[in-house]
Amino acid sequence: MSTVTNKVILGLFFAGALPFLWMGIGCIFGGTLLTSWFKGSLRSVTDVLRIVVLVSLYPIVFQFTNIMTKDESPFSLLPPFLLGLAVILISATVLFRRYRRKKGGEVLSE
């Protein structure tokens, strides 16, 4: 049981599985984005935001696997976290303002 819970082994497993997991989730989010975009739905705003969140979470999770495998300082998670948070907030603000202007000021819910 100690081999399964070893943080180096778990970190290496997640480091290897992470790209495939992210590609799968990205394909799902991309498919829902294309579907809502072809329908002309307002839901495409949230779908774009989902992809932005997925992209900005990747460096954070990748750094976490580095912490698990290479015994780095946990404070090395702060720069990717703050950068990802800034990207998410800026993109959410820009997307919602753009689509609110495009749709004539109506509320963006479905």
NORNORHU-V659430 format. One record per helix or strand of 3 or more residues. SS is the DSSP state (A for helix, B for strand). FROM is the first residue (numbers start at 0). TO is the last residue. Records with the same first field share a line. If there is no record, write none. Layout:
SS->FROM-TO  FROM-TO
This chain:
A->6-38  42-69  73-101
